[in-house]
């Protein structure tokens, strides 16, 4: 009989709800429903624990809770991503979650009128819970008033003002599209329009070298400007010019701005500043969790610098899938130092291969 793998054993373990861990309630219910038959069989054999068995109605409640929590799990998982920009997703996530709450409330109210009498009590409880969720979400949404959220939406070339032209943003008496656009334009004019962007990098915010334009590139730019001006399009600054362009089809935001950073030389630094802001603190929290695994009680005497370097090295392995290569520098080094470094590198490669971290 083959031994069960670690992953298989983990799928057979129950999960506990942890208040400080996102989606732990959803994960707990999902695993419980997956293990429903096994749990019922176990409790049926253990007479001392028979009183812990859930009724069919209670299992139905678990399924209803899972359905309610699933959309919020999806949104929170998106926001936790640190491999690409997520700050532009925040307002969209709020909009989707508020829409989900409205849909859930309508479904639960219809269930009250058509459902069985014995189910109405827990349906009412779920309805009250959904209302509490809405109030909690509103408190977070009210606090998300920093300009970084609205400007990240505006500088997303695939959406721009689309969100502020629909949904709850149009139900308010405030013209949010006009207000957010005006505020973003003012901040661009104040902080970025006057930046000294030079080809040699002197005093400029961009670290990349702008390639020299060819003559036909200049002619093409002049021709486009003439056509745009002929149609009465405002060309006051880069921000207005960007906002007047049609929506981009490419969903790779960083790729879009990497390609057009030389056309919007002053707007590109604003994009970099905005998209460097994480949408949540999940990435930082994960690093703290890693440090806790490195600096365990069995390694209580580790130097802080050693802990930092170990975490950075683990991050490098996770991103690159291979150990750090031997670095060559211009300093004169003895043959002994070089041979020791090479030996250490070989030991590192052997160690990482033993854990299948590299091919």
C-alpha positions as CSV (number, residue, x, y, z in Angstrom):
1,X,0.0,0.0,0.0
2,X,1.5,3.3,-1.1
3,X,2.0,5.9,1.6
4,X,-0.1,9.1,1.3
5,X,1.7,12.2,0.2
6,X,1.9,15.3,2.4
7,X,-0.5,17.2,0.1
8,X,-3.1,14.3,0.4
9,X,-2.9,14.3,4.2
10,X,-3.3,18.1,4.3
11,X,-6.5,17.8,2.2
12,X,-7.9,15.4,4.8
13,X,-7.3,17.7,7.7
14,X,-9.9,20.1,9.1
15,X,-9.1,23.8,9.0
16,X,-9.8,26.2,11.8
17,X,-11.2,29.7,11.5
18,X,-8.5,32.2,12.5
19,X,-9.7,35.9,13.0
20,X,-6.3,37.3,11.8
21,X,-6.1,35.2,8.6
22,X,-8.1,36.3,5.5
23,X,-10.6,33.8,4.1
24,X,-10.1,31.4,7.0
25,X,-13.8,31.1,7.6
26,X,-14.4,30.3,4.0
27,X,-11.6,27.7,4.0
28,X,-12.9,26.1,7.1
29,X,-16.4,25.7,5.7
30,X,-15.1,24.5,2.3
31,X,-13.0,21.8,4.0
32,X,-15.9,20.8,6.3
33,X,-18.3,20.3,3.4
34,X,-15.7,18.4,1.5
35,X,-15.3,16.1,4.6
36,X,-19.0,16.0,5.4
37,X,-19.5,12.2,4.8
38,X,-16.3,11.3,6.7
39,X,-17.2,13.5,9.6
40,X,-20.7,12.0,9.9
41,X,-19.4,8.5,9.8
42,X,-16.8,9.2,12.5
43,X,-19.3,10.9,14.8
44,X,-21.8,8.1,14.3
45,X,-19.1,5.6,15.5
46,X,-18.0,7.8,18.4
47,X,-21.1,7.8,20.6
48,X,-19.5,10.3,23.1
49,X,-19.3,12.8,20.2
50,X,-22.6,12.1,18.6
51,X,-24.1,15.4,19.9
52,X,-21.6,17.3,17.7
53,X,-23.1,15.9,14.5
54,X,-24.7,18.6,12.3
55,X,-28.2,18.2,11.0
56,X,-29.1,18.5,7.3
57,X,-30.4,22.0,7.9
58,X,-27.2,23.0,9.5
59,X,-25.2,21.6,6.6
60,X,-27.4,23.6,4.3
61,X,-26.6,26.7,6.3
62,X,-22.9,25.9,5.8
63,X,-23.4,25.7,2.1
64,X,-25.3,29.0,2.1
65,X,-22.5,30.7,4.0
66,X,-19.9,29.3,1.6
67,X,-21.9,30.8,-1.3
68,X,-22.1,34.2,0.4
69,X,-18.4,34.3,1.3
70,X,-17.1,33.1,-2.1
71,X,-17.2,36.4,-4.0
72,X,-15.4,38.1,-1.1
73,X,-12.7,35.4,-1.1
74,X,-12.2,36.1,-4.9
75,X,-11.8,39.8,-4.4
76,X,-9.5,39.6,-1.4
77,X,-7.3,37.0,-3.2
78,X,-6.9,39.5,-6.1
79,X,-6.0,42.3,-3.8
80,X,-3.3,40.2,-2.0
81,X,-1.4,39.6,-5.2
82,X,2.1,41.2,-5.1
83,X,3.5,40.0,-8.5
84,X,1.8,42.8,-10.4
85,X,0.0,46.1,-9.6
86,X,-3.2,45.8,-7.8
87,X,-3.9,49.3,-6.5
88,X,-6.1,50.1,-9.5
89,X,-8.4,47.1,-8.6
90,X,-9.4,48.5,-5.2
91,X,-12.4,50.6,-6.3
92,X,-13.5,47.9,-8.7
93,X,-13.4,45.4,-5.9
94,X,-15.5,47.6,-3.7
95,X,-18.0,48.1,-6.5
96,X,-18.3,44.3,-7.1
97,X,-18.6,43.5,-3.4
98,X,-21.4,46.1,-2.9
99,X,-23.2,44.7,-5.9
100,X,-22.8,41.2,-4.5
101,X,-24.3,42.3,-1.2
102,X,-27.3,43.7,-3.0
103,X,-27.8,40.5,-4.9
104,X,-27.5,38.4,-1.8
105,X,-30.0,40.5,0.1
106,X,-32.5,40.2,-2.7
107,X,-32.1,36.4,-2.9
108,X,-32.4,36.0,0.8
109,X,-35.6,38.1,0.9
110,X,-37.1,36.0,-1.9
111,X,-36.1,32.8,0.0
112,X,-38.1,34.1,3.1
113,X,-41.3,34.3,1.0
114,X,-40.9,30.9,-0.7
115,X,-38.8,28.9,1.8
116,X,-40.0,26.5,4.4
117,X,-41.1,27.8,7.8
118,X,-38.3,26.0,9.7
119,X,-35.7,27.6,7.5
120,X,-36.9,31.1,7.9
121,X,-35.1,31.6,11.2
122,X,-31.6,30.9,9.8
123,X,-32.4,32.8,6.6
124,X,-33.2,35.8,8.7
125,X,-29.9,35.4,10.5
126,X,-28.1,35.3,7.2
127,X,-29.9,38.4,6.1
128,X,-28.9,40.3,9.2
129,X,-25.3,39.1,8.7
130,X,-25.3,40.4,5.1
131,X,-26.5,43.8,6.4
132,X,-23.7,43.8,8.9
133,X,-21.3,43.0,6.2
134,X,-22.5,46.0,4.2
135,X,-22.0,48.3,7.1
136,X,-18.5,47.0,7.8
137,X,-17.6,47.3,4.1
138,X,-18.9,50.9,4.0
139,X,-16.6,51.8,6.9
140,X,-13.6,50.5,5.0
141,X,-14.8,52.2,1.8
142,X,-15.2,55.5,3.5
143,X,-11.6,55.3,4.7
144,X,-10.3,54.6,1.2
145,X,-10.4,58.3,0.2
146,X,-6.7,58.7,-0.7
147,X,-6.0,60.0,-4.2
148,X,-3.9,56.9,-5.0
149,X,-7.0,54.7,-5.5
150,X,-8.8,57.1,-7.9
151,X,-5.7,58.1,-9.8
152,X,-4.7,54.4,-10.2
153,X,-8.0,53.8,-11.9
154,X,-7.6,56.9,-14.2
155,X,-4.1,55.9,-15.2
156,X,-5.2,52.3,-16.0
157,X,-5.3,52.6,-19.9
158,X,-7.9,49.9,-20.2
159,X,-10.5,51.6,-17.9
160,X,-9.7,55.3,-17.2
161,X,-13.0,57.0,-16.2
162,X,-15.2,53.9,-17.0
163,X,-15.8,53.0,-13.4
164,X,-16.8,56.6,-12.4
165,X,-19.4,56.7,-15.2
166,X,-21.4,53.7,-13.9
167,X,-22.6,52.1,-10.7
168,X,-22.8,53.8,-7.4
169,X,-20.6,56.7,-8.6
170,X,-23.4,58.0,-10.7
171,X,-26.0,57.6,-8.0
172,X,-24.4,60.2,-5.8
173,X,-25.0,64.0,-6.3
174,X,-21.3,64.5,-6.6
175,X,-19.8,64.2,-10.1
176,X,-17.0,61.8,-9.1
177,X,-15.6,61.5,-12.6
178,X,-15.1,65.3,-12.9
179,X,-13.8,65.6,-9.4
180,X,-11.3,62.8,-9.6
181,X,-10.1,63.8,-13.0
182,X,-9.7,67.5,-11.9
183,X,-7.8,66.4,-8.8
184,X,-5.5,64.1,-10.8
185,X,-4.7,66.8,-13.3
186,X,-3.9,69.4,-10.6
187,X,-1.6,66.9,-8.8
188,X,0.2,66.1,-12.1
189,X,0.6,69.8,-12.9
190,X,2.0,70.5,-9.4
191,X,4.3,67.6,-8.9
192,X,5.3,66.1,-12.3
193,X,4.7,68.5,-15.2
194,X,7.7,70.6,-14.2
195,X,10.2,67.7,-13.8
196,X,13.4,68.0,-15.7
197,X,13.4,64.9,-17.8
198,X,16.6,64.7,-19.8
199,X,18.1,62.0,-22.0
200,X,21.3,61.7,-19.9
201,X,19.3,61.3,-16.6
202,X,20.5,64.5,-15.1
203,X,17.9,65.6,-12.6
204,X,15.2,63.5,-14.3
205,X,12.8,61.1,-12.6
206,X,13.2,58.4,-15.2
207,X,16.1,56.0,-14.8
208,X,15.9,54.7,-18.4
209,X,17.7,56.3,-21.3
210,X,15.4,57.8,-24.0
211,X,16.5,56.6,-27.4
212,X,17.3,59.3,-29.9
213,X,14.4,59.9,-32.2
214,X,14.8,59.4,-35.9
215,X,13.7,62.1,-38.3
216,X,10.7,60.2,-39.6
217,X,9.5,59.7,-36.0
218,X,9.4,63.4,-35.4
219,X,7.5,63.9,-38.7
220,X,5.0,61.2,-37.7
221,X,4.5,62.9,-34.2
222,X,4.0,66.3,-35.9
223,X,1.4,64.8,-38.3
224,X,-0.5,63.2,-35.5
225,X,-0.6,66.5,-33.5
226,X,-1.9,68.3,-36.6
227,X,-4.8,65.8,-37.0
228,X,-5.6,65.9,-33.3
229,X,-5.6,69.8,-33.2
230,X,-7.7,69.9,-36.4
231,X,-10.4,68.0,-34.6
232,X,-10.4,70.3,-31.7
233,X,-8.9,68.0,-29.1
234,X,-7.2,69.7,-26.1
235,X,-3.5,69.2,-25.8
236,X,-2.8,71.2,-22.7
237,X,-0.5,68.7,-21.1
238,X,0.4,65.0,-21.1
239,X,-2.4,64.1,-18.7
240,X,-5.1,65.6,-20.9
241,X,-3.5,64.0,-24.0
242,X,-3.5,60.6,-22.3
243,X,-7.1,60.9,-21.1
244,X,-8.3,61.8,-24.6
245,X,-6.8,58.6,-26.2
246,X,-9.1,55.6,-26.7
247,X,-9.0,52.8,-24.2
248,X,-6.2,50.3,-24.7
249,X,-6.9,46.7,-25.4
250,X,-3.8,45.3,-23.8
251,X,-4.5,44.4,-20.2
252,X,-0.8,44.5,-19.3
253,X,-0.6,47.9,-17.6
254,X,3.1,47.9,-17.0
255,X,3.8,46.8,-20.5
256,X,1.7,49.7,-21.8
257,X,3.5,52.3,-19.8
258,X,6.9,50.7,-20.5
259,X,6.1,51.1,-24.2
260,X,4.7,54.6,-24.0
261,X,6.9,56.1,-21.3
262,X,8.9,58.1,-23.8
263,X,5.7,59.6,-25.2
264,X,4.5,60.6,-21.8
265,X,7.8,61.4,-20.2
266,X,6.3,63.4,-17.3
267,X,3.2,61.2,-16.7
268,X,5.3,58.0,-16.5
269,X,6.9,58.9,-13.2
270,X,3.5,59.6,-11.8
271,X,2.4,56.1,-12.9
272,X,5.5,54.5,-11.3
273,X,4.8,56.3,-8.0
274,X,1.1,55.2,-7.9
275,X,1.6,51.6,-9.0
276,X,4.4,51.0,-6.6
277,X,1.8,51.3,-3.8
278,X,0.5,47.8,-2.7
279,X,-3.3,47.5,-2.5
280,X,-3.0,45.7,0.8
281,X,-0.4,44.8,3.5
282,X,-0.6,41.1,2.7
283,X,2.8,41.1,1.1
284,X,4.4,42.6,4.2
285,X,2.5,40.2,6.5
286,X,3.7,37.3,4.5
287,X,7.3,38.5,4.9
288,X,6.7,38.6,8.7
289,X,5.4,35.1,8.6
290,X,8.5,34.0,6.7
291,X,10.7,35.6,9.3
292,X,8.9,33.7,12.0
293,X,9.7,30.4,10.3
294,X,13.4,31.4,9.9
295,X,13.9,32.7,13.4
296,X,12.2,29.8,15.3
297,X,12.8,29.0,18.9
298,X,15.4,26.5,17.8
299,X,17.4,29.3,16.1
300,X,17.0,31.9,18.8
301,X,20.6,33.1,18.6
302,X,20.5,34.0,14.9
303,X,22.0,37.4,14.1
304,X,19.4,39.9,12.7
305,X,21.6,40.3,9.6
306,X,21.6,36.5,9.0
307,X,17.8,36.4,9.3
308,X,17.5,39.3,6.7
309,X,19.9,37.7,4.3
310,X,18.2,34.3,4.6
311,X,14.8,35.8,3.8
312,X,16.2,37.7,0.9
313,X,17.9,34.5,-0.4
314,X,14.7,32.5,-0.1
315,X,12.9,35.3,-2.0
316,X,15.5,35.1,-4.7
317,X,15.0,31.3,-5.0
318,X,11.3,31.7,-5.2
319,X,11.4,34.3,-7.9
320,X,14.3,32.9,-10.0
321,X,14.1,29.2,-9.3
322,X,17.9,29.0,-9.0
323,X,20.6,30.0,-6.6
324,X,22.6,33.2,-6.9
325,X,25.3,32.9,-9.4
326,X,28.9,33.6,-8.6
327,X,29.4,37.3,-8.9
328,X,32.5,38.7,-10.6
329,X,33.9,42.1,-9.5
330,X,36.9,44.2,-10.4
331,X,38.5,43.9,-7.0
332,X,41.7,41.8,-6.8
333,X,41.0,38.7,-4.8
334,X,43.3,35.9,-3.7
335,X,43.0,32.5,-5.2
336,X,42.0,31.1,-1.8
337,X,39.0,33.5,-1.6
338,X,37.9,32.6,-5.0
339,X,38.2,28.9,-4.4
340,X,36.3,29.2,-1.2
341,X,33.5,31.2,-2.9
342,X,33.2,28.6,-5.6
343,X,33.1,25.8,-3.1
344,X,30.3,27.6,-1.2
345,X,28.4,28.1,-4.4
346,X,28.6,24.4,-5.2
347,X,27.4,23.5,-1.7
348,X,24.5,25.9,-2.2
349,X,23.6,24.3,-5.5
350,X,23.7,20.8,-4.0
351,X,21.6,21.9,-1.1
352,X,18.9,23.5,-3.2
353,X,18.8,20.6,-5.6
354,X,18.2,18.3,-2.7
355,X,14.9,20.2,-2.1
356,X,14.0,20.4,-5.7
357,X,14.3,24.1,-5.8
358,X,16.1,24.1,-9.1
359,X,16.1,21.8,-12.1
